[in-house]
Amino acid sequence: MSSLGVNIAILNENRILLTRREDFEVWCLPGGAVDERESLAQAAVREAHEETGLEVELLRLVGVYSQPNWHEDGSHIVLFAARPAGGQICPQSSEVLEIAYFAQCELPELILFGQQRRIKDAFAGVVGAVWSQEDEWPFDRHLSRQELYAMRDRSGLSRQDFYRKYFAHLNVDQDRLEVPPYKING
């Protein structure tokens, strides 16, 4: 079955909040899976708070980003733009190593696959885009997350080097636009 998840582009003073993931030590937008009996918006607010400690106000639906050839039967991520509305930055210790705001011209080098397009769209004020990324999952499609992490740990590579070997090439800008966005300012 396809997975459904959310990302949240938390924007503040022309900067975007990114988290550095524990599993591969790469930067990404906060986010995660939609839980059973949870709306997309509820999932976005919950994930933002769990991973960053911040309460957020959702501002707009940026877009939907599909990876139909990805792990299992594909992955679909809904991206919301948000602003901080309370709380304090506090990384979720089990998943997040570091949290920082970045200006568009200061983004870190190593960003999780698929995220560059989402970050670009959030900064551009995009509303309602639908993108499809045709990259293939580089492993057996039924490999569990735990099995992937075990493979990473047995590889003899650092977490970032494992990521670079198997996933970094997926950051190329070859997404296919399926529904054009409507752009707004801010």
TIFIZA-787447 format. One line per 2 residues: number of its first residue (from 1); their letters; for each residue z, x, y of C-alpha. Coordinates in Angstrom, 1 decimal. Layout:
REM residues N
NUM	A	Z:X:Y; ...
***
This chain:
REM residues 186
1	MS	0.0:0.0:0.0; -0.8:1.2:3.5
3	SL	2.1:2.4:5.6; 2.9:0.9:9.0
5	GV	4.7:2.9:11.7; 5.4:3.2:15.4
7	NI	5.3:6.0:17.9; 6.9:5.8:21.3
9	AI	5.6:7.7:24.3; 8.7:7.9:26.5
11	LN	7.4:8.8:30.0; 9.5:9.9:32.9
13	EN	8.2:11.4:36.2; 4.8:12.4:34.7
15	RI	6.4:14.0:31.7; 6.5:12.9:28.1
17	LL	9.4:13.2:25.6; 8.6:15.1:22.4
19	TR	10.8:15.9:19.4; 10.5:19.0:17.3
21	RE	10.6:17.8:13.6; 12.9:19.4:11.1
23	DF	10.4:19.3:8.2; 7.6:21.4:9.7
25	EV	9.1:22.5:13.0; 6.3:21.0:15.0
27	WC	6.4:18.8:18.0; 5.6:15.0:17.9
29	LP	6.3:11.7:19.6; 9.5:9.9:18.4
31	GG	8.7:7.3:15.8; 8.9:6.1:12.2
33	AV	8.3:3.3:9.7; 8.6:-0.3:10.5
35	DE	11.5:-1.8:8.5; 11.4:-5.0:6.5
37	RE	11.8:-8.1:8.8; 11.4:-6.0:11.9
39	SL	8.8:-6.5:14.6; 6.7:-3.6:15.9
41	AQ	8.5:-3.7:19.2; 11.9:-3.7:17.5
43	AA	11.0:-0.8:15.4; 9.8:1.2:18.4
45	VR	13.1:0.6:20.3; 15.2:1.4:17.2
47	EA	13.2:4.6:16.3; 13.4:5.8:20.0
49	HE	17.2:5.4:20.0; 17.7:6.8:16.5
51	ET	15.7:10.0:17.1; 16.5:10.6:20.8
53	GL	19.7:8.8:21.7; 17.8:7.0:24.5
55	EV	17.6:3.3:25.1; 14.0:2.5:26.1
57	EL	12.1:-0.3:27.9; 8.7:-0.8:26.3
59	LR	6.0:-0.9:29.0; 2.7:-1.3:27.2
61	LV	0.9:-1.2:23.9; -1.2:2.0:24.2
63	GV	-3.1:1.6:20.9; -3.4:1.5:17.2
65	YS	-4.2:4.8:15.3; -5.4:4.5:11.7
67	QP	-5.8:7.2:9.0; -7.4:5.1:6.2
69	NW	-7.9:8.2:4.0; -4.3:9.4:4.3
71	HE	-1.4:9.6:1.9; -1.3:6.7:-0.6
73	DG	-3.5:3.9:0.8; -3.6:5.0:4.4
75	SH	-1.4:5.1:7.5; -1.5:2.9:10.6
77	IV	0.6:3.8:13.7; 1.1:1.5:16.7
79	LF	1.9:3.5:19.9; 4.0:2.0:22.7
81	AA	4.5:3.6:26.2; 8.1:3.3:27.3
83	RP	10.5:4.5:30.0; 14.1:5.6:29.5
85	AG	16.6:2.8:30.3; 19.9:4.2:29.2
87	GQ	21.7:6.5:26.8; 21.6:10.2:26.7
89	IC	19.3:12.6:24.9; 20.9:13.4:21.6
91	PQ	18.7:14.6:18.7; 19.1:13.0:15.3
93	SS	20.3:16.0:13.4; 18.7:15.1:10.1
95	EV	15.2:14.9:11.5; 15.0:16.4:14.9
97	LE	15.7:20.1:15.9; 15.0:19.8:19.6
99	IA	14.0:17.3:22.3; 12.2:18.1:25.5
101	YF	10.1:16.6:28.2; 6.7:18.1:28.8
103	AQ	4.1:17.7:31.6; 0.6:17.2:30.3
105	CE	-0.4:20.7:31.3; 2.6:22.2:29.5
107	LP	2.4:20.7:26.0; 3.6:22.9:23.2
109	EL	1.0:24.6:21.0; 2.0:23.2:17.6
111	IL	1.8:19.4:17.7; 1.8:17.2:14.6
113	FG	-1.7:16.1:13.4; -2.9:12.9:15.0
115	QQ	-0.5:13.1:17.9; -2.7:14.9:20.5
117	RR	-4.9:11.8:20.9; -1.8:9.6:21.2
119	IK	-0.2:11.8:23.9; -3.5:12.0:25.8
121	DA	-3.9:8.2:25.7; -0.3:7.7:26.9
123	FA	-0.7:10.0:29.8; -4.1:8.4:30.7
125	GV	-2.6:4.9:31.0; -4.7:3.6:28.1
127	VG	-4.0:0.0:26.9; -5.2:-1.4:23.6
129	AV	-7.3:1.4:22.1; -8.0:1.4:18.4
131	WS	-8.8:4.8:16.8; -9.6:5.8:13.3
133	QE	-9.1:9.4:12.0; -11.2:10.1:9.0
135	DE	-9.4:13.3:7.8; -8.4:13.3:4.1
137	WP	-4.9:13.8:2.9; -4.9:17.5:1.6
139	FD	-2.8:16.8:-1.5; -2.6:14.3:-4.4
141	RH	-2.5:10.9:-2.7; 0.6:9.9:-4.6
143	LS	2.6:13.0:-3.8; 6.0:11.8:-2.5
145	RQ	7.6:13.2:0.6; 10.3:14.9:-1.5
147	EL	7.6:16.5:-3.7; 5.7:17.7:-0.6
149	YA	8.9:19.3:0.8; 9.6:20.9:-2.6
151	MR	6.0:22.4:-2.5; 6.7:23.6:1.0
153	DR	9.9:25.3:0.0; 8.3:26.9:-3.1
155	SG	5.3:28.2:-1.2; 7.1:31.2:0.3
157	LS	5.7:30.2:3.7; 7.8:29.4:6.7
159	RQ	7.8:25.7:7.6; 5.4:26.2:10.5
161	DF	3.1:28.4:8.4; 3.0:25.8:5.6
163	YR	2.1:23.2:8.3; -0.6:25.6:9.7
165	KY	-2.1:26.2:6.3; -2.4:22.5:5.2
167	FA	-2.3:20.4:8.4; -3.1:22.3:11.6
169	HL	-6.9:22.0:11.2; -6.5:18.2:11.4
171	NV	-5.7:18.4:15.1; -9.3:18.7:16.0
173	DQ	-10.5:15.9:18.3; -12.7:14.0:15.8
175	DR	-11.2:10.5:16.0; -13.6:7.6:16.0
177	LE	-13.0:4.9:18.7; -13.3:1.5:17.1
179	VP	-12.1:-0.7:20.1; -12.4:0.7:23.6
181	PY	-9.3:0.9:25.7; -8.5:-0.8:28.9
183	KI	-7.1:1.8:31.4; -4.4:1.1:33.9
185	NG	-2.7:3.5:36.3; 0.6:4.8:35.2
***
